[in-house]
């Protein structure tokens, strides 16, 4: 059965996947046996160290890397910042130029902004209307003084899979390390090799919040942008969250197995949403690549409807979804991803299917959506007409 929120059916797995049962079981066991300081030498501490090392090996196996290439952070955002800023710092003698795509997660773009404030230079590579980077354009942005290039594995708002393999080949030819933010794809799809840095976030695959993954390939130059600390091979400061890490590793293994068996079914449900929404709702634009995409995510935009109003109405009807274009009090701006794609940025809905979603929930969502959009459009039209009549 699909996980449900207190408001009904949960369809916002791209924000956070509901806790995986494997994570729950592992966390409870590790809370009893893995609470001691893994850096100490007495028995309970050595036990915690064994749990930490086993979890590291399990995550490394999923990533197809060596265990000593994996570190655990306090969040996916911290992992991103360490990868980007540490990669740049290690190559300051090469240059101060970096390359990013215009649709990267805000954590990557904020790190790039910090680099610019410190005197660095950033080249932003655009995308097509599906949200995909052109590999040739990405390769052309690389320069002799490029210290780091960044390209997400797949987009967090529209699901489009990026050409990581092609970008990695271009970076390898140019001698530039490639950072891949794989938060949205880890556990759901394999990431092509060739990268130098890779990050992920446990809550995206049903692990606990507050655990991130930072992978640094052997032989890649990296220098911490933070004060020195002895933890996690001097890559990540602070006391290791051993129970959280153990739960994250268990969830990643289990979730990957679930998706390997169920990705085709989930992808078929997304295909159904992609085809039915424009058929039943007028003036709708479904965005993102219809083929080269993550299996669980679909985004569409409705003209003449405010995104926030539509999310609230769907929540009232029992469906928890999100929006890439929701304006927030601190930014008051629509989605930078949708803007970069040149598609409709208002009335936006992102539906992302969690593990075990059932087709009946998707059918119900498709059944209530047309009337919900129609009601909101009629309300908007009435408000406009009322405003016109009230003018002097």
N, C-alpha and C positions, 0 to 999 in steps of 0.2 A: 504494500500500500504506500501511496505517496505520503510524505510527511505533511502535516498541517500546522498552520499557525493558529493562534487564538481567534483569528478572524476567519478561518476556514482553510482553503487550499493554498499551500505555499508554493509559489512559482517564481522565486527569486534566488535560485541557487547560485547565480553569478555573483551575487553579493556575499552570500555565505551559505554553504551546504549544511543542511541539518546534521547534527552529530551522528556519526556512524556507530552502530552497535559495537563494532570492534574497538573503537576509540573509548567508548564508555567502559568496557570491560578492562582494557589495558590501563586506563587512567586510575580506576579504583584499585587495581592490584598494585600499581606503581606508587600510589599514595602511601601504601603500607610498607613497601619494601625499598622505595627509591628516594626517600626524603633526605638522606644524609648528604654531606658535602663530597662529591665525587673526586675532589682533589686530595682528600686525606687518605691515610694508610690503614686505619682500623677497619674491622670487618664490615660494619654497616656501610661505611664509605666505599669500600671496595665493591660491595654489592651494587651500590648506586652507579659506580663507574662501569660495571659490567652491563647494567641496563642501558646506560648511555651509549656505550660502544656498540651494543647489539642494535639499538635503534638507528645509530649512524650507518651501520652496515646495511640495514634493511632499506633505508632511504637511498643509499648509494646504489644498491642493486636495482631499484626502480629507475634511477637516473642514469644507470649504466656508467658509473664513475667509481673511482676508488674511495673507500671510506674516509681517508685522510684529506680528500678534496671537499668534504661536506662539513659545514658548520651550522649551528642552530642559533637563531636570533630571537629577539623578543617580538618580532612581527615581520610580515612581508615587506612593509615599508622600510623598516630598519635594514633589512637585507638588501633592498634596492639601493638605499643611500650608501651603504658600505661598499657595495659592488661598484657603483658609479664613481663615487668620490675617491675610493681606494684605488680603482683602476686609473683614474686621472692622475692622482698624486704620484703613483709609481712611475708614470711616464712623462713627468714634467720636462725632462731633458729632451724628449722627442718633440714635444710641442704642447700647445694649449688648446688645440682644436678638437671638437667632438661632433659626432653626427648622431641625430635622433630622428625618428619619424614624427610627424605631426600628430599622430593618434596614440602616442605612448600614454601609459597611465600617468596620472598627475604626479605620483611620487617620482617618476623618472624626469618629468618636465621640471618639477621643483628643484631637483638636483642639478639639472642643466642651468636653471636660473641662478642657483648659487654659484655655479662655475663661472657664469658670465659676470656676476658681481665681483668675483675675485680676479677679473681680468681675462678670463678665457673667452673663446669664440665658439659659437654653436651654429652648425648648419642644420636646418630643419628640412627634411625630405617629405614632400607631400604624398597624397594617396589618390587613387581613382575613386569613382563614385561607389564602388563596393567597399572602400576602406582599405584597399590593398596597396602596398608599396610596390613601385616598379623596381625590380632588381637592378636594372641598368642605371636608373637614376640614383639609387642608393650607392652603387659602386662608384659612380661619377663624383659623388660628394666626398669620397675619401681623398686625402691629401698626404704629402710627405710628413706634415706636422700634425696629422690626426693621432690623438692619443687614445681615443676610444670611440667605438660605434655602438649604438643601442637600437635593438629591434625586438619588439614583443613577439612571442610565439603566436598569439592570436588575440584579437581585439576583445576587450572586456565589455564593450557596449553593443557591438553588432555581430561578434562571433567570427569575423573574417580571419582566416589563417594566413599568416604572413610568410613570405618566401625566405625562411631562415636558412635553408640549405644554400640557396644562391647567394645570400648576403654573407654567409660564413665563408664561402669560396672566394668571394671578392675581398673580404677582409684578410683572409689567409694570404692571398696573392700580394696584398698591399702591406702585410706585416702589421695589421691593426687588430687588437683584441676586440671581440664582439661580446657585448652583454645582451642576454636574452631574459626578459621578464616573462616567466612562464607561469605566472600565478593562475591564469584562467584555464590553462590546458593541462597542468600536471594532474595525473590520475585519470584524465579524460582522453588524452591522446599523447602519443610519443612525440618528443621534441627532436628534430633532426640534430645531428652532431655538428661539430665544427665550432661551437661557441667556446668562449674563454671563461665567462661568468654566467651563472644562471641563478635565478631566485624563484621562490615560491612561498605560499602562505597556507598553513595547515587548515585554517577554517574554510578554505575553498574546496577541500576534498573530504570534509566531514571530520576533521581533527579539531582540537581545541583552538580557540582564539589565543593570541599571544605567543604563537610559535611560528617562526619563519625559517626558511632554508636558504643558505648561501653556499653555492658550489663554485669553487675556484679551481680551474684545471691546473694540474701539476705543470710547472714550468712557466706559468703566466705570472707576470710581474704584478704585484699588488702590495699596497702599503696602507695601513689603517689610517683613516683621516681623524681618528679619535686618539685620546691619550692611551699610552700603553696599558695593557692588562694581560694577565697570565692565562685567562680563560680561553677556551675554544681556539687553541693554537695561536693565541694573540690576535685573532681576527674579530672577536666579539667580546665586549666587556660584560662583566656581571656574572652572578651566580647562575649556573645552568638550571633550567626548569626541567629536571629529569622526568617527573611524571607526565608533564605536557609533551615532552619530546617523545617519550615512549608511546603515548596515545596517538601522536601525530604520525609516527612511523607505522603503527598498526592500521590506522585509518587509510594511509596512502596505499599500503599493500592491498587491503580489502577493497578499497574503492576502485583501484585499478582493475582488479579481478572482476568486480561488478560491471564496470563499464566495458571491459573487453567482451563480456557476455551480452550486454544490454544496449550497447551504443547504437546498433542498427535500429532497434525498436524505438529508442528515444529520438533518433534522427528522423525516423518516419513520422513521429508525432509532430516534430518541428516542421517537416515538409507539409503536413496537413494544415498547420497554422499559417504557414507562408502562402498556401493556396486559397484557404477558406476566408481569411480576413479580407483581402481585396475583393473577393467575390460577394461577400455579404455586407461589407461596409463601404459606402461610396467615399471617394476622395481620400484614399489611404495609400500610403507609400511604404512598402516593405523594403527594408534596407539591409545592406550586407551582402556578401557573396553567397549565392544560393547553393553553390557546390563546394567550394573551398572554405569550409566553415566548421566550427565546433558542432558536435552533435546535439547539444542541449539548448541552444540559445537562438532566439529570433527577436528582432526589433522592428517595429512599424510606427509610422507617424500618421496622425489623423489631422487633416485640415479642419479649421474652425472649432477646435477644442483645445482648452488649456490642459497641458499634461498633468498638472497637479490635481485639477478637478476630476480628470478621468481616473487617476490612481485612487483618489478618495472614493469615487463611486464604485469602482471595482472592489475596493476593500469592503465597502458596505455590503456588496453582493457576495462576499466571502472569498475573494481572490487577492492574495498578496503578490503584487508585481512591482516593478520599479520603472524608473524613467531615466534615460540618459540626458534628457533636456530639462530636468526639474531645476528651476532657479532656486538658489539658496540665499539666505540672508547675507552670507559673507561674500558671495561672488555676483549675484544677480545677473548671471550669464548662462546661456544655454550650453549644451554639450560642445566641447571643443572637437570631439570626434565627428559629430554630425556636421558641424560647421566645415571642418576640413574636407569632408566628403562632398559637400555641396548639396546636401539633401535637406528635407524639411526638418526643422529643429524644434517645432512645437507640437503639442499633442502626441508626445512620444511615449511608447510603452515598450519595455524590455521584458520578455517572458523567458525565463530560464528554468528548465525542468530539472528537478532534483532526482536523486537516486530513487528508483522504485515508483516513479510517477505512473499513474494508471490512465489509460485512454479515456475513461469515463470523466475524469477531471478536466481533461483537455476538451472533450465534447461539451461539457457544461460551460466552460469558459467561452468557447466559440458560440454557444447558444445565447449567452447573456450580453456579449460584447456589442452586437449591432444596436440593440435597444438602448444600452447605456450611452453609446456615442450619440445616438439620435436624440435622446432626452437632453443631453448637455448642449448639443447644437441648437435645439429649439429654445432652451433657456438663454443661451448666448444671444440668439436672434431677438428674443423678446426683450432682453435687457437693452439691446441696441435700439430697438424701436421705441421702447419706453423713454430712453434717453433723448431720442430725437424729438418726441412729442413734448417733452418737458422743457425744451429749449425755448427761450423767449423769441 
